[in-house]
């Protein structure tokens, strides 16, 4: 039961963090484009780049499992 609650807690935290990143990317895109029409594509590109950076950083710091799978 505790592990299930922990999983939902981690999922909620991840969704909130991604929402914050998306909002920040929107502000960055507005600054870059000066509120012109290509605001959404720039925000999408910045969002994908930030997510890729976070993923690669997390993947490089993750540990290997103690027991082999299989």
PDB file of N, CA, C and O in Angstrom:
ATOM      1  N   UNK A   1       0.822  -1.193   0.000  1.00  0.00           N
ATOM      2  CA  UNK A   1       0.000   0.000   0.000  1.00  0.00           C
ATOM      3  C   UNK A   1       0.866   1.256   0.000  1.00  0.00           C
ATOM      4  O   UNK A   1       0.585   2.208  -0.729  1.00  0.00           O
ATOM      5  N   UNK A   2       1.905   1.259   0.807  1.00  0.00           N
ATOM      6  CA  UNK A   2       2.779   2.420   0.890  1.00  0.00           C
ATOM      7  C   UNK A   2       3.511   2.694  -0.404  1.00  0.00           C
ATOM      8  O   UNK A   2       3.704   3.850  -0.779  1.00  0.00           O
ATOM      9  N   UNK A   3       3.923   1.631  -1.094  1.00  0.00           N
ATOM     10  CA  UNK A   3       4.637   1.827  -2.356  1.00  0.00           C
ATOM     11  C   UNK A   3       3.711   2.393  -3.432  1.00  0.00           C
ATOM     12  O   UNK A   3       4.152   3.154  -4.293  1.00  0.00           O
ATOM     13  N   UNK A   4       2.428   2.025  -3.385  1.00  0.00           N
ATOM     14  CA  UNK A   4       1.469   2.563  -4.352  1.00  0.00           C
ATOM     15  C   UNK A   4       1.258   4.057  -4.120  1.00  0.00           C
ATOM     16  O   UNK A   4       1.212   4.836  -5.072  1.00  0.00           O
ATOM     17  N   UNK A   5       1.132   4.452  -2.866  1.00  0.00           N
ATOM     18  CA  UNK A   5       0.978   5.873  -2.561  1.00  0.00           C
ATOM     19  C   UNK A   5       2.218   6.655  -2.968  1.00  0.00           C
ATOM     20  O   UNK A   5       2.116   7.775  -3.470  1.00  0.00           O
ATOM     21  N   UNK A   6       3.372   6.073  -2.756  1.00  0.00           N
ATOM     22  CA  UNK A   6       4.624   6.726  -3.146  1.00  0.00           C
ATOM     23  C   UNK A   6       4.684   6.914  -4.664  1.00  0.00           C
ATOM     24  O   UNK A   6       5.156   7.941  -5.152  1.00  0.00           O
ATOM     25  N   UNK A   7       4.203   5.920  -5.398  1.00  0.00           N
ATOM     26  CA  UNK A   7       4.187   6.009  -6.859  1.00  0.00           C
ATOM     27  C   UNK A   7       3.280   7.152  -7.315  1.00  0.00           C
ATOM     28  O   UNK A   7       3.656   7.930  -8.191  1.00  0.00           O
ATOM     29  N   UNK A   8       2.083   7.257  -6.722  1.00  0.00           N
ATOM     30  CA  UNK A   8       1.178   8.349  -7.081  1.00  0.00           C
ATOM     31  C   UNK A   8       1.752   9.704  -6.676  1.00  0.00           C
ATOM     32  O   UNK A   8       1.605  10.680  -7.412  1.00  0.00           O
ATOM     33  N   UNK A   9       2.394   9.774  -5.533  1.00  0.00           N
ATOM     34  CA  UNK A   9       3.025  11.013  -5.083  1.00  0.00           C
ATOM     35  C   UNK A   9       4.108  11.443  -6.069  1.00  0.00           C
ATOM     36  O   UNK A   9       4.171  12.609  -6.460  1.00  0.00           O
ATOM     37  N   UNK A  10       4.961  10.495  -6.470  1.00  0.00           N
ATOM     38  CA  UNK A  10       6.014  10.811  -7.438  1.00  0.00           C
ATOM     39  C   UNK A  10       5.429  11.251  -8.774  1.00  0.00           C
ATOM     40  O   UNK A  10       5.969  12.148  -9.421  1.00  0.00           O
ATOM     41  N   UNK A  11       4.328  10.626  -9.193  1.00  0.00           N
ATOM     42  CA  UNK A  11       3.700  10.998 -10.461  1.00  0.00           C
ATOM     43  C   UNK A  11       3.135  12.417 -10.391  1.00  0.00           C
ATOM     44  O   UNK A  11       3.265  13.183 -11.346  1.00  0.00           O
ATOM     45  N   UNK A  12       2.513  12.769  -9.274  1.00  0.00           N
ATOM     46  CA  UNK A  12       1.963  14.120  -9.124  1.00  0.00           C
ATOM     47  C   UNK A  12       3.086  15.148  -9.131  1.00  0.00           C
ATOM     48  O   UNK A  12       2.964  16.196  -9.765  1.00  0.00           O
ATOM     49  N   UNK A  13       4.165  14.860  -8.438  1.00  0.00           N
ATOM     50  CA  UNK A  13       5.316  15.771  -8.426  1.00  0.00           C
ATOM     51  C   UNK A  13       5.880  15.934  -9.836  1.00  0.00           C
ATOM     52  O   UNK A  13       6.223  17.046 -10.237  1.00  0.00           O
ATOM     53  N   UNK A  14       5.980  14.846 -10.589  1.00  0.00           N
ATOM     54  CA  UNK A  14       6.504  14.914 -11.957  1.00  0.00           C
ATOM     55  C   UNK A  14       5.605  15.766 -12.849  1.00  0.00           C
ATOM     56  O   UNK A  14       6.100  16.563 -13.645  1.00  0.00           O
ATOM     57  N   UNK A  15       4.298  15.606 -12.723  1.00  0.00           N
ATOM     58  CA  UNK A  15       3.366  16.396 -13.534  1.00  0.00           C
ATOM     59  C   UNK A  15       3.459  17.875 -13.176  1.00  0.00           C
ATOM     60  O   UNK A  15       3.442  18.729 -14.062  1.00  0.00           O
ATOM     61  N   UNK A  16       3.558  18.180 -11.895  1.00  0.00           N
ATOM     62  CA  UNK A  16       3.674  19.578 -11.469  1.00  0.00           C
ATOM     63  C   UNK A  16       4.981  20.181 -11.983  1.00  0.00           C
ATOM     64  O   UNK A  16       4.991  21.318 -12.454  1.00  0.00           O
ATOM     65  N   UNK A  17       6.065  19.445 -11.897  1.00  0.00           N
ATOM     66  CA  UNK A  17       7.345  19.956 -12.395  1.00  0.00           C
ATOM     67  C   UNK A  17       7.301  20.198 -13.899  1.00  0.00           C
ATOM     68  O   UNK A  17       7.827  21.203 -14.376  1.00  0.00           O
ATOM     69  N   UNK A  18       6.685  19.297 -14.646  1.00  0.00           N
ATOM     70  CA  UNK A  18       6.593  19.483 -16.091  1.00  0.00           C
ATOM     71  C   UNK A  18       5.696  20.670 -16.436  1.00  0.00           C
ATOM     72  O   UNK A  18       5.949  21.370 -17.417  1.00  0.00           O
ATOM     73  N   UNK A  19       4.652  20.901 -15.643  1.00  0.00           N
ATOM     74  CA  UNK A  19       3.803  22.074 -15.870  1.00  0.00           C
ATOM     75  C   UNK A  19       4.589  23.360 -15.630  1.00  0.00           C
ATOM     76  O   UNK A  19       4.453  24.322 -16.386  1.00  0.00           O
ATOM     77  N   UNK A  20       5.404  23.378 -14.589  1.00  0.00           N
ATOM     78  CA  UNK A  20       6.230  24.556 -14.306  1.00  0.00           C
ATOM     79  C   UNK A  20       7.230  24.778 -15.441  1.00  0.00           C
ATOM     80  O   UNK A  20       7.442  25.909 -15.877  1.00  0.00           O
ATOM     81  N   UNK A  21       7.838  23.696 -15.914  1.00  0.00           N
ATOM     82  CA  UNK A  21       8.780  23.817 -17.033  1.00  0.00           C
ATOM     83  C   UNK A  21       8.067  24.349 -18.274  1.00  0.00           C
ATOM     84  O   UNK A  21       8.621  25.181 -18.992  1.00  0.00           O
ATOM     85  N   UNK A  22       6.845  23.879 -18.534  1.00  0.00           N
ATOM     86  CA  UNK A  22       6.095  24.357 -19.697  1.00  0.00           C
ATOM     87  C   UNK A  22       5.771  25.848 -19.575  1.00  0.00           C
ATOM     88  O   UNK A  22       5.844  26.579 -20.562  1.00  0.00           O
ATOM     89  N   UNK A  23       5.415  26.298 -18.379  1.00  0.00           N
ATOM     90  CA  UNK A  23       5.120  27.717 -18.168  1.00  0.00           C
ATOM     91  C   UNK A  23       6.370  28.559 -18.373  1.00  0.00           C
ATOM     92  O   UNK A  23       6.322  29.612 -19.008  1.00  0.00           O
ATOM     93  N   UNK A  24       7.486  28.090 -17.833  1.00  0.00           N
ATOM     94  CA  UNK A  24       8.749  28.817 -18.006  1.00  0.00           C
ATOM     95  C   UNK A  24       9.126  28.873 -19.481  1.00  0.00           C
ATOM     96  O   UNK A  24       9.597  29.904 -19.963  1.00  0.00           O
ATOM     97  N   UNK A  25       8.922  27.771 -20.199  1.00  0.00           N
ATOM     98  CA  UNK A  25       9.226  27.747 -21.637  1.00  0.00           C
ATOM     99  C   UNK A  25       8.344  28.734 -22.393  1.00  0.00           C
ATOM    100  O   UNK A  25       8.799  29.367 -23.346  1.00  0.00           O
ATOM    101  N   UNK A  26       7.104  28.870 -21.984  1.00  0.00           N
ATOM    102  CA  UNK A  26       6.230  29.855 -22.613  1.00  0.00           C
ATOM    103  C   UNK A  26       6.738  31.269 -22.421  1.00  0.00           C
ATOM    104  O   UNK A  26       6.716  32.075 -23.351  1.00  0.00           O
ATOM    105  N   UNK A  27       7.197  31.575 -21.206  1.00  0.00           N
ATOM    106  CA  UNK A  27       7.754  32.904 -20.960  1.00  0.00           C
ATOM    107  C   UNK A  27       9.044  33.128 -21.752  1.00  0.00           C
ATOM    108  O   UNK A  27       9.269  34.216 -22.283  1.00  0.00           O
ATOM    109  N   UNK A  28       9.881  32.109 -21.829  1.00  0.00           N
ATOM    110  CA  UNK A  28      11.117  32.225 -22.612  1.00  0.00           C
ATOM    111  C   UNK A  28      10.790  32.456 -24.075  1.00  0.00           C
ATOM    112  O   UNK A  28      11.418  33.288 -24.729  1.00  0.00           O
ATOM    113  N   UNK A  29       9.806  31.723 -24.596  1.00  0.00           N
ATOM    114  CA  UNK A  29       9.412  31.898 -25.994  1.00  0.00           C
ATOM    115  C   UNK A  29       8.855  33.287 -26.239  1.00  0.00           C
ATOM    116  O   UNK A  29       9.109  33.880 -27.288  1.00  0.00           O
ATOM    117  N   UNK A  30       8.097  33.813 -25.287  1.00  0.00           N
ATOM    118  CA  UNK A  30       7.556  35.168 -25.449  1.00  0.00           C
ATOM    119  C   UNK A  30       8.668  36.204 -25.487  1.00  0.00           C
ATOM    120  O   UNK A  30       8.588  37.182 -26.230  1.00  0.00           O
ATOM    121  N   UNK A  31       9.705  35.990 -24.684  1.00  0.00           N
ATOM    122  CA  UNK A  31      10.838  36.923 -24.690  1.00  0.00           C
ATOM    123  C   UNK A  31      11.616  36.813 -25.999  1.00  0.00           C
ATOM    124  O   UNK A  31      12.018  37.826 -26.572  1.00  0.00           O
ATOM    125  N   UNK A  32      11.828  35.581 -26.473  1.00  0.00           N
ATOM    126  CA  UNK A  32      12.611  35.378 -27.695  1.00  0.00           C
ATOM    127  C   UNK A  32      11.883  35.942 -28.914  1.00  0.00           C
ATOM    128  O   UNK A  32      12.489  36.624 -29.742  1.00  0.00           O
ATOM    129  N   UNK A  33      10.587  35.659 -29.023  1.00  0.00           N
ATOM    130  CA  UNK A  33       9.851  36.060 -30.223  1.00  0.00           C
ATOM    131  C   UNK A  33       9.233  37.438 -30.117  1.00  0.00           C
ATOM    132  O   UNK A  33       8.787  37.983 -31.126  1.00  0.00           O
ATOM    133  N   UNK A  34       9.193  38.017 -28.939  1.00  0.00           N
ATOM    134  CA  UNK A  34       8.603  39.336 -28.776  1.00  0.00           C
ATOM    135  C   UNK A  34       7.104  39.330 -29.011  1.00  0.00           C
ATOM    136  O   UNK A  34       6.565  40.274 -29.589  1.00  0.00           O
ATOM    137  N   UNK A  35       6.427  38.286 -28.572  1.00  0.00           N
ATOM    138  CA  UNK A  35       4.977  38.126 -28.738  1.00  0.00           C
ATOM    139  C   UNK A  35       4.536  38.094 -30.193  1.00  0.00           C
ATOM    140  O   UNK A  35       3.429  38.525 -30.514  1.00  0.00           O
ATOM    141  N   UNK A  36       5.380  37.593 -31.064  1.00  0.00           N
ATOM    142  CA  UNK A  36       4.978  37.434 -32.464  1.00  0.00           C
ATOM    143  C   UNK A  36       4.361  36.059 -32.666  1.00  0.00           C
ATOM    144  O   UNK A  36       4.212  35.295 -31.712  1.00  0.00           O
ATOM    145  N   UNK A  37       4.008  35.746 -33.886  1.00  0.00           N
ATOM    146  CA  UNK A  37       3.238  34.528 -34.167  1.00  0.00           C
ATOM    147  C   UNK A  37       3.953  33.203 -33.892  1.00  0.00           C
ATOM    148  O   UNK A  37       3.267  32.250 -33.522  1.00  0.00           O
ATOM    149  N   UNK A  38       5.278  33.066 -34.042  1.00  0.00           N
ATOM    150  CA  UNK A  38       5.874  31.734 -33.822  1.00  0.00           C
ATOM    151  C   UNK A  38       6.119  31.391 -32.356  1.00  0.00           C
ATOM    152  O   UNK A  38       7.067  30.672 -32.039  1.00  0.00           O
ATOM    153  N   UNK A  39       5.292  31.887 -31.481  1.00  0.00           N
ATOM    154  CA  UNK A  39       5.484  31.689 -30.046  1.00  0.00           C
ATOM    155  C   UNK A  39       5.353  30.216 -29.664  1.00  0.00           C
ATOM    156  O   UNK A  39       6.176  29.707 -28.903  1.00  0.00           O
ATOM    157  N   UNK A  40       4.336  29.524 -30.176  1.00  0.00           N
ATOM    158  CA  UNK A  40       4.117  28.125 -29.797  1.00  0.00           C
ATOM    159  C   UNK A  40       5.240  27.200 -30.263  1.00  0.00           C
ATOM    160  O   UNK A  40       5.705  26.388 -29.464  1.00  0.00           O
ATOM    161  N   UNK A  41       5.700  27.279 -31.514  1.00  0.00           N
ATOM    162  CA  UNK A  41       6.823  26.398 -31.918  1.00  0.00           C
ATOM    163  C   UNK A  41       8.091  26.644 -31.103  1.00  0.00           C
ATOM    164  O   UNK A  41       8.801  25.696 -30.768  1.00  0.00           O
ATOM    165  N   UNK A  42       8.380  27.888 -30.784  1.00  0.00           N
ATOM    166  CA  UNK A  42       9.572  28.178 -29.985  1.00  0.00           C
ATOM    167  C   UNK A  42       9.414  27.614 -28.581  1.00  0.00           C
ATOM    168  O   UNK A  42      10.358  27.046 -28.032  1.00  0.00           O
ATOM    169  N   UNK A  43       8.229  27.763 -27.993  1.00  0.00           N
ATOM    170  CA  UNK A  43       7.983  27.195 -26.665  1.00  0.00           C
ATOM    171  C   UNK A  43       8.110  25.682 -26.694  1.00  0.00           C
ATOM    172  O   UNK A  43       8.652  25.088 -25.761  1.00  0.00           O
ATOM    173  N   UNK A  44       7.621  25.056 -27.745  1.00  0.00           N
ATOM    174  CA  UNK A  44       7.721  23.596 -27.876  1.00  0.00           C
ATOM    175  C   UNK A  44       9.179  23.155 -27.983  1.00  0.00           C
ATOM    176  O   UNK A  44       9.583  22.181 -27.347  1.00  0.00           O
ATOM    177  N   UNK A  45       9.955  23.856 -28.771  1.00  0.00           N
ATOM    178  CA  UNK A  45      11.370  23.507 -28.933  1.00  0.00           C
ATOM    179  C   UNK A  45      12.113  23.672 -27.610  1.00  0.00           C
ATOM    180  O   UNK A  45      12.894  22.800 -27.228  1.00  0.00           O
ATOM    181  N   UNK A  46      11.883  24.762 -26.919  1.00  0.00           N
ATOM    182  CA  UNK A  46      12.546  24.993 -25.630  1.00  0.00           C
ATOM    183  C   UNK A  46      12.118  23.933 -24.623  1.00  0.00           C
ATOM    184  O   UNK A  46      12.949  23.428 -23.868  1.00  0.00           O
ATOM    185  N   UNK A  47      10.829  23.588 -24.601  1.00  0.00           N
ATOM    186  CA  UNK A  47      10.320  22.564 -23.692  1.00  0.00           C
ATOM    187  C   UNK A  47      10.988  21.220 -23.961  1.00  0.00           C
ATOM    188  O   UNK A  47      11.416  20.547 -23.023  1.00  0.00           O
ATOM    189  N   UNK A  48      11.083  20.820 -25.220  1.00  0.00           N
ATOM    190  CA  UNK A  48      11.709  19.540 -25.568  1.00  0.00           C
ATOM    191  C   UNK A  48      13.188  19.540 -25.202  1.00  0.00           C
ATOM    192  O   UNK A  48      13.698  18.536 -24.704  1.00  0.00           O
ATOM    193  N   UNK A  49      13.883  20.647 -25.439  1.00  0.00           N
ATOM    194  CA  UNK A  49      15.304  20.711 -25.095  1.00  0.00           C
ATOM    195  C   UNK A  49      15.520  20.620 -23.585  1.00  0.00           C
ATOM    196  O   UNK A  49      16.432  19.928 -23.132  1.00  0.00           O
ATOM    197  N   UNK A  50      14.696  21.308 -22.812  1.00  0.00           N
ATOM    198  CA  UNK A  50      14.840  21.241 -21.356  1.00  0.00           C
ATOM    199  C   UNK A  50      14.529  19.838 -20.852  1.00  0.00           C
ATOM    200  O   UNK A  50      15.235  19.318 -19.988  1.00  0.00           O
ATOM    201  N   UNK A  51      13.475  19.222 -21.388  1.00  0.00           N
ATOM    202  CA  UNK A  51      13.130  17.855 -20.970  1.00  0.00           C
ATOM    203  C   UNK A  51      14.226  16.862 -21.343  1.00  0.00           C
ATOM    204  O   UNK A  51      14.535  15.957 -20.569  1.00  0.00           O
ATOM    205  N   UNK A  52      14.813  17.027 -22.520  1.00  0.00           N
ATOM    206  CA  UNK A  52      15.905  16.145 -22.923  1.00  0.00           C
ATOM    207  C   UNK A  52      17.104  16.316 -22.003  1.00  0.00           C
ATOM    208  O   UNK A  52      17.741  15.335 -21.619  1.00  0.00           O
ATOM    209  N   UNK A  53      17.414  17.563 -21.646  1.00  0.00           N
ATOM    210  CA  UNK A  53      18.521  17.818 -20.730  1.00  0.00           C
ATOM    211  C   UNK A  53      18.274  17.167 -19.375  1.00  0.00           C
ATOM    212  O   UNK A  53      19.160  16.521 -18.816  1.00  0.00           O
ATOM    213  N   UNK A  54      17.060  17.343 -18.848  1.00  0.00           N
ATOM    214  CA  UNK A  54      16.730  16.748 -17.548  1.00  0.00           C
ATOM    215  C   UNK A  54      16.795  15.227 -17.623  1.00  0.00           C
ATOM    216  O   UNK A  54      17.321  14.586 -16.714  1.00  0.00           O
ATOM    217  N   UNK A  55      16.264  14.641 -18.705  1.00  0.00           N
ATOM    218  CA  UNK A  55      16.287  13.193 -18.857  1.00  0.00           C
ATOM    219  C   UNK A  55      17.710  12.664 -18.943  1.00  0.00           C
ATOM    220  O   UNK A  55      18.047  11.692 -18.268  1.00  0.00           O
ATOM    221  N   UNK A  56      18.546  13.285 -19.760  1.00  0.00           N
ATOM    222  CA  UNK A  56      19.925  12.810 -19.906  1.00  0.00           C
ATOM    223  C   UNK A  56      20.705  12.961 -18.611  1.00  0.00           C
ATOM    224  O   UNK A  56      21.524  12.106 -18.275  1.00  0.00           O
ATOM    225  N   UNK A  57      20.459  14.030 -17.888  1.00  0.00           N
ATOM    226  CA  UNK A  57      21.134  14.218 -16.601  1.00  0.00           C
ATOM    227  C   UNK A  57      20.701  13.144 -15.604  1.00  0.00           C
ATOM    228  O   UNK A  57      21.529  12.589 -14.882  1.00  0.00           O
ATOM    229  N   UNK A  58      19.407  12.858 -15.571  1.00  0.00           N
ATOM    230  CA  UNK A  58      18.901  11.825 -14.683  1.00  0.00           C
ATOM    231  C   UNK A  58      19.409  10.439 -15.093  1.00  0.00           C
ATOM    232  O   UNK A  58      19.777   9.633 -14.238  1.00  0.00           O
ATOM    233  N   UNK A  59      19.427  10.168 -16.387  1.00  0.00           N
ATOM    234  CA  UNK A  59      19.883   8.868 -16.861  1.00  0.00           C
ATOM    235  C   UNK A  59      21.364   8.647 -16.562  1.00  0.00           C
ATOM    236  O   UNK A  59      21.779   7.522 -16.282  1.00  0.00           O
ATOM    237  N   UNK A  60      22.155   9.704 -16.619  1.00  0.00           N
ATOM    238  CA  UNK A  60      23.581   9.546 -16.355  1.00  0.00           C
ATOM    239  C   UNK A  60      23.870   9.356 -14.871  1.00  0.00           C
ATOM    240  O   UNK A  60      24.905   8.794 -14.513  1.00  0.00           O
ATOM    241  N   UNK A  61      22.975   9.815 -14.003  1.00  0.00           N
ATOM    242  CA  UNK A  61      23.190   9.697 -12.570  1.00  0.00           C
ATOM    243  C   UNK A  61      22.489   8.497 -11.951  1.00  0.00           C
ATOM    244  O   UNK A  61      22.666   8.216 -10.766  1.00  0.00           O
ATOM    245  N   UNK A  62      21.691   7.785 -12.749  1.00  0.00           N
ATOM    246  CA  UNK A  62      20.964   6.644 -12.175  1.00  0.00           C
ATOM    247  C   UNK A  62      21.924   5.483 -11.929  1.00  0.00           C
ATOM    248  O   UNK A  62      22.936   5.323 -12.611  1.00  0.00           O
ATOM    249  N   UNK A  63      21.571   4.693 -10.942  1.00  0.00           N
ATOM    250  CA  UNK A  63      22.414   3.562 -10.579  1.00  0.00           C
ATOM    251  C   UNK A  63      21.907   2.295 -11.250  1.00  0.00           C
ATOM    252  O   UNK A  63      20.729   2.188 -11.592  1.00  0.00           O
ATOM    253  N   UNK A  64      22.791   1.354 -11.432  1.00  0.00           N
ATOM    254  CA  UNK A  64      22.374   0.065 -11.969  1.00  0.00           C
ATOM    255  C   UNK A  64      21.709  -0.752 -10.868  1.00  0.00           C
ATOM    256  O   UNK A  64      22.063  -0.602  -9.699  1.00  0.00           O
ATOM    257  N   UNK A  65      20.760  -1.609 -11.212  1.00  0.00           N
ATOM    258  CA  UNK A  65      20.092  -2.400 -10.180  1.00  0.00           C
ATOM    259  C   UNK A  65      21.048  -3.389  -9.517  1.00  0.00           C
ATOM    260  O   UNK A  65      22.008  -3.850 -10.134  1.00  0.00           O
ATOM    261  N   UNK A  66      20.771  -3.707  -8.259  1.00  0.00           N
ATOM    262  CA  UNK A  66      21.635  -4.619  -7.516  1.00  0.00           C
ATOM    263  C   UNK A  66      21.526  -6.043  -8.059  1.00  0.00           C
ATOM    264  O   UNK A  66      22.518  -6.769  -8.115  1.00  0.00           O
ATOM    265  N   UNK A  67      20.331  -6.434  -8.453  1.00  0.00           N
ATOM    266  CA  UNK A  67      20.118  -7.771  -8.992  1.00  0.00           C
ATOM    267  C   UNK A  67      19.861  -7.677 -10.485  1.00  0.00           C
ATOM    268  O   UNK A  67      19.133  -6.789 -10.930  1.00  0.00           O
ATOM    269  N   UNK A  68      20.443  -8.576 -11.267  1.00  0.00           N
ATOM    270  CA  UNK A  68      20.191  -8.541 -12.708  1.00  0.00           C
ATOM    271  C   UNK A  68      18.735  -8.925 -13.001  1.00  0.00           C
ATOM    272  O   UNK A  68      18.148  -9.760 -12.312  1.00  0.00           O
ATOM    273  N   UNK A  69      18.181  -8.312 -14.015  1.00  0.00           N
ATOM    274  CA  UNK A  69      16.824  -8.625 -14.431  1.00  0.00           C
ATOM    275  C   UNK A  69      16.837  -9.908 -15.253  1.00  0.00           C
ATOM    276  O   UNK A  69      17.653 -10.062 -16.162  1.00  0.00           O
ATOM    277  N   UNK A  70      15.945 -10.813 -14.936  1.00  0.00           N
ATOM    278  CA  UNK A  70      15.809 -12.029 -15.743  1.00  0.00           C
ATOM    279  C   UNK A  70      16.441 -13.220 -15.182  1.00  0.00           C
ATOM    280  O   UNK A  70      16.383 -14.292 -15.784  1.00  0.00           O
TER     281      UNK A  70
END
